Amino acid sequence: MKSKISEIQIVPIKPQDGLVGFASFVFDDNFYFSSIGVYTRPNGGYRLTCPTRKTSFASLPIFHPINKEITGLIEQEVFTKLQEVYERQ
């Protein structure tokens, strides 16, 4: 079964240290993911960062993709939506 990304939301913000917005989406009609940072890359393009929780000892991931296939799918869909948002502005 192929994984599916839907209901993608992009919230642009005033750029700050490369951060240009936040993304959220529904994965496989079962899980909602939010607070994903959208950053510009120094050489062009974008990258995504998943939220973490900081403790006194470490920064722990709240969630993140576990393989390149899923990472690529998420990036492709989110970046497509991001481009649509920027074209409307």
GROMACS elastic network, one bead per residue, 0.5 to 0.9 nm:
[ bonds ]
;  ai    aj funct       b0    kb
    2    28     6  0.87761   500
    3    27     6  0.74113   500
    3    28     6  0.57667   500
    3    70     6  0.78012   500
    3    73     6  0.81800   500
    4    26     6  0.81940   500
    4    27     6  0.58714   500
    4    29     6  0.74868   500
    4    73     6  0.82674   500
    4    74     6  0.88559   500
    5     8     6  0.74099   500
    5    25     6  0.65907   500
    5    26     6  0.58040   500
    5    28     6  0.62352   500
    5    29     6  0.79023   500
    5    73     6  0.77801   500
    5    74     6  0.68293   500
    5    77     6  0.69230   500
    5    78     6  0.86254   500
    6    25     6  0.58962   500
    6    26     6  0.51770   500
    6    27     6  0.65510   500
    6    28     6  0.77348   500
    6    29     6  0.74889   500
    6    77     6  0.83959   500
    7    24     6  0.79095   500
    7    25     6  0.52997   500
    7    26     6  0.57559   500
    7    27     6  0.87880   500
    8    23     6  0.70702   500
    8    24     6  0.56923   500
    8    26     6  0.69792   500
    8    77     6  0.79932   500
    8    78     6  0.67681   500
    8    81     6  0.70194   500
    9    22     6  0.82181   500
    9    23     6  0.55979   500
    9    24     6  0.52279   500
    9    25     6  0.62837   500
    9    34     6  0.89545   500
    9    78     6  0.83798   500
    9    81     6  0.78272   500
    9    82     6  0.86770   500
   10    21     6  0.68529   500
   10    22     6  0.58019   500
   10    24     6  0.67410   500
   10    25     6  0.89733   500
   10    38     6  0.89466   500
   10    78     6  0.80673   500
   10    81     6  0.73592   500
   10    82     6  0.64258   500
   10    85     6  0.73426   500
   11    20     6  0.86584   500
   11    21     6  0.53580   500
   11    22     6  0.51631   500
   11    23     6  0.63505   500
   11    24     6  0.87095   500
   11    85     6  0.89336   500
   12    15     6  0.83733   500
   12    20     6  0.58920   500
   12    22     6  0.64917   500
   12    23     6  0.86617   500
   12    38     6  0.87829   500
   12    82     6  0.87949   500
   12    85     6  0.84699   500
   12    86     6  0.87997   500
   13    16     6  0.82727   500
   13    19     6  0.78507   500
   13    20     6  0.54136   500
   13    22     6  0.77552   500
   14    19     6  0.82100   500
   14    20     6  0.63736   500
   14    21     6  0.78173   500
   15    18     6  0.61703   500
   15    19     6  0.54805   500
   15    21     6  0.75984   500
   15    39     6  0.88100   500
   16    19     6  0.52039   500
   16    20     6  0.67860   500
   17    20     6  0.84973   500
   17    39     6  0.83880   500
   17    40     6  0.89750   500
   18    38     6  0.82944   500
   18    39     6  0.50770   500
   18    40     6  0.52008   500
   18    41     6  0.74443   500
   18    42     6  0.83859   500
   19    22     6  0.83187   500
   19    37     6  0.67474   500
   19    38     6  0.58189   500
   19    40     6  0.66330   500
   20    37     6  0.78710   500
   20    38     6  0.57994   500
   20    39     6  0.56295   500
   20    40     6  0.69981   500
   21    36     6  0.84353   500
   21    37     6  0.61771   500
   21    38     6  0.51414   500
   21    39     6  0.72495   500
   22    34     6  0.78477   500
   22    35     6  0.58117   500
   22    36     6  0.53498   500
   22    38     6  0.55256   500
   22    39     6  0.88526   500
   22    48     6  0.89389   500
   23    33     6  0.84407   500
   23    34     6  0.61943   500
   23    35     6  0.61641   500
   23    36     6  0.50509   500
   23    37     6  0.65045   500
   23    38     6  0.68675   500
   23    48     6  0.87013   500
   23    78     6  0.73278   500
   23    82     6  0.86789   500
   24    32     6  0.73771   500
   24    33     6  0.54109   500
   24    35     6  0.63731   500
   24    36     6  0.63863   500
   24    78     6  0.85423   500
   25    31     6  0.83641   500
   25    32     6  0.58902   500
   25    33     6  0.54780   500
   25    34     6  0.66137   500
   25    74     6  0.89770   500
   25    78     6  0.83099   500
   26    29     6  0.59066   500
   26    30     6  0.68618   500
   26    31     6  0.55094   500
   26    33     6  0.62523   500
   26    34     6  0.88501   500
   27    30     6  0.60306   500
   27    31     6  0.51267   500
   27    32     6  0.63325   500
   27    33     6  0.74742   500
   27    74     6  0.89452   500
   28    31     6  0.68121   500
   29    32     6  0.82495   500
   33    36     6  0.76624   500
   33    63     6  0.84080   500
   34    37     6  0.89260   500
   34    50     6  0.84577   500
   34    51     6  0.83502   500
   35    49     6  0.87904   500
   35    50     6  0.71250   500
   35    51     6  0.62678   500
   36    48     6  0.65008   500
   36    49     6  0.56301   500
   36    51     6  0.61779   500
   37    47     6  0.81990   500
   37    48     6  0.55283   500
   37    50     6  0.64616   500
   37    51     6  0.75694   500
   38    46     6  0.67295   500
   38    47     6  0.59752   500
   38    49     6  0.66655   500
   39    45     6  0.85897   500
   39    46     6  0.54726   500
   39    47     6  0.52828   500
   39    48     6  0.62402   500
   39    49     6  0.77754   500
   40    43     6  0.84813   500
   40    44     6  0.67187   500
   40    45     6  0.59003   500
   40    47     6  0.63053   500
   40    48     6  0.88903   500
   41    44     6  0.50958   500
   41    45     6  0.53968   500
   41    46     6  0.51704   500
   41    47     6  0.64622   500
   42    45     6  0.79823   500
   42    46     6  0.88373   500
   45    79     6  0.89573   500
   46    75     6  0.88291   500
   46    79     6  0.75479   500
   47    75     6  0.77197   500
   47    79     6  0.88111   500
   48    75     6  0.72761   500
   48    78     6  0.89596   500
   49    64     6  0.85449   500
   50    61     6  0.73354   500
   50    62     6  0.75432   500
   50    63     6  0.66248   500
   50    64     6  0.59865   500
   50    65     6  0.88066   500
   51    60     6  0.87356   500
   51    61     6  0.63519   500
   51    62     6  0.59202   500
   51    63     6  0.70353   500
   51    64     6  0.82377   500
   52    59     6  0.60688   500
   52    60     6  0.52702   500
   52    62     6  0.51591   500
   52    63     6  0.77192   500
   53    58     6  0.84002   500
   53    59     6  0.56360   500
   53    60     6  0.51790   500
   53    61     6  0.63548   500
   53    62     6  0.65251   500
   54    57     6  0.78353   500
   54    58     6  0.60096   500
   54    60     6  0.61761   500
   54    61     6  0.87678   500
   55    58     6  0.53304   500
   55    59     6  0.60675   500
   55    60     6  0.74893   500
   56    59     6  0.83519   500
   61    64     6  0.68904   500
   64    71     6  0.85843   500
   65    68     6  0.77515   500
   65    69     6  0.88365   500
   65    70     6  0.61246   500
   65    71     6  0.56380   500
   65    74     6  0.86307   500
   66    69     6  0.86847   500
   66    70     6  0.72405   500
   66    71     6  0.76073   500
   67    70     6  0.57308   500
   67    71     6  0.62724   500
   67    72     6  0.86878   500
   68    72     6  0.58814   500
   68    73     6  0.84919   500
   69    72     6  0.52077   500
   69    73     6  0.62774   500
   69    74     6  0.87507   500
   70    73     6  0.50280   500
   70    74     6  0.61404   500
   70    75     6  0.85027   500
   71    74     6  0.52678   500
   71    75     6  0.61078   500
   71    76     6  0.85313   500
   72    75     6  0.51279   500
   72    76     6  0.59697   500
   72    77     6  0.85886   500
   73    76     6  0.51959   500
   73    77     6  0.62479   500
   73    78     6  0.85314   500
   74    77     6  0.53838   500
   74    78     6  0.59818   500
   74    79     6  0.83222   500
   75    78     6  0.52240   500
   75    79     6  0.57484   500
   75    80     6  0.82790   500
   76    79     6  0.53667   500
   76    80     6  0.61115   500
   76    81     6  0.87161   500
   77    80     6  0.51805   500
   77    81     6  0.63260   500
   77    82     6  0.86108   500
   78    81     6  0.51386   500
   78    82     6  0.60357   500
   78    83     6  0.86486   500
   79    83     6  0.61468   500
   79    84     6  0.86524   500
   80    83     6  0.52295   500
   80    84     6  0.64711   500
   80    85     6  0.88660   500
   81    84     6  0.50297   500
   81    85     6  0.62892   500
   81    86     6  0.87578   500
   82    85     6  0.50980   500
   82    86     6  0.63023   500
   82    87     6  0.86483   500
   83    86     6  0.51556   500
   83    87     6  0.61258   500
   83    88     6  0.87354   500
   84    87     6  0.51169   500
   84    88     6  0.63728   500
   84    89     6  0.89296   500
   85    88     6  0.53381   500
   85    89     6  0.66218   500
   86    89     6  0.52506   500
